[in-house]
Amino acid sequence: QLQLVESGGGLVQSGGSLRLSCRPSRFRLGRGSIAWFRQAPGKEREGVACISFSDAMYYADSVKGRFTISRDSSTNTVTLQMNSLKPEDTAVYYCAADPDYYCSATGILWSDFGSWGQGTQVTVSS
């Protein structure tokens, strides 16, 4: 299992922005995919965005036009830029990675990924 380190969560007002980062601690990004999932209290874990080394991407309908996922090979980091945040975006956000999975435009599943981060809390106040 790969180790992933997340950062960037916090508290923000509705309409504000946050940037989440995910960095593998013991390997360099080079193939496969990295994704962000989120889980709100009492709800199922939801795939938010995914980016592959094939340049395939996925965004959940609920975040399209507001969130942007990107990767930086020089810093070995994947970033989720979250703009126009809404209270319903409040959740624990998890980074996930797998060297053998490539994002599908139709959706992503938690079970597609073999490694996960510890999660970071994002709270959006109204």
N, C-alpha and C positions, 0 to 999 in steps of 0.2 A: 504494500500500500504506500502510495506517495504521500508526503506530508505537505500540506498547503497552509499558508499563513495569510489570514485576512486582516484587513484594517480599514478604517474609514467610517464606521457606523457612528450614529449619534442621534441627537434630537434637533429637529428643524421644524420651522413653521410651514404650514401649507403654502405651496407655491415656491418653496425654497429648493435648494440643490444640495446633494451630497455626492461624494465620489468614494466608491469602494474599490479596494485593491486586493488582488490575490497573487501570491508569489509562492511557487514551489520552493521548499526549503532545501531540498537535497538533489534536485535534478534541474536540468535546463529544459524549457519548453522547446519542443522540436517537432512533435507530431501529435495527432489526435485532436482533442478538444478540451476546452475549459468552459464551464458554464456557471451561472448563478441561479440558485433556487431560493425560495423564501417560504417561510411558514409562519402564519399568524396564529394566535391562540384560538384553539377550537377548529382550525381549518387544516386541510391537507396541504402537504408540501407542493409547491407550484414551481414549475420551470419558468424562469424569467427571461433569460437570454443565454445564448451559446455562441462560441466562436471556434472555428476549426483552423488548422494549418492549411487546409484546402481552400480557405477563405469563405467557406460556408458559414452562414449565420442563421440564428433563430431569435425571434422576439415574441413573447406572449402578446396577444392582442391588447391586453390591459396596459402595456407599457410602450407600445409602438409610438414613435414620435416624441417620447419623453426620455427614454433611457437609451444609452449608447454603450455597446461593449467594444473594447478594443484591446489589442495586445502590443506590447513593446518588447521586441526581442533583445534590445540592448540592456534593458533592466530586468528581463525575465519576469515580466509582470502583465497581468490582465486586469483591466480597469473597467468598472461599470459606472458610468457617469449618469446620475439620476437628476433630472430637472423637472420642474413643475410638479413637485411631489404632492401627493394627496394623503389624507389620513388613512385611506385604505391601503396605502403602500407600507404601513406600519407592520413590521414582521422581523423575525430573525432571518438574516440573509446568509446563505451558505455557498461557498465556492466548491466546485466539484471538477475533477479532471479524470481523463482516461486517455491513454496513448493509442488506443485501438478503436476509438469511437469518433465518428464525424457527424457534426450537427445535421439534423434533419429539419427542413423548413416547415414540416408539419407538427413538430413538437419534440420535446425531450422528456425522458423519464429518469427519475432518480436512480433506477436500477441499471441505466446505461453507463454509469460512472463507477469506477472502482476506488476513487479516493475523494475525501471530503475535508473541508476545513472545520474549525470548531464553531463557526457561526459568529455573526456580529449583529447587534441590535440596531435597527433603524426605527425611529419613532417620529411620526409626523403629527404635529399638533394642529388643531383646527382654529 
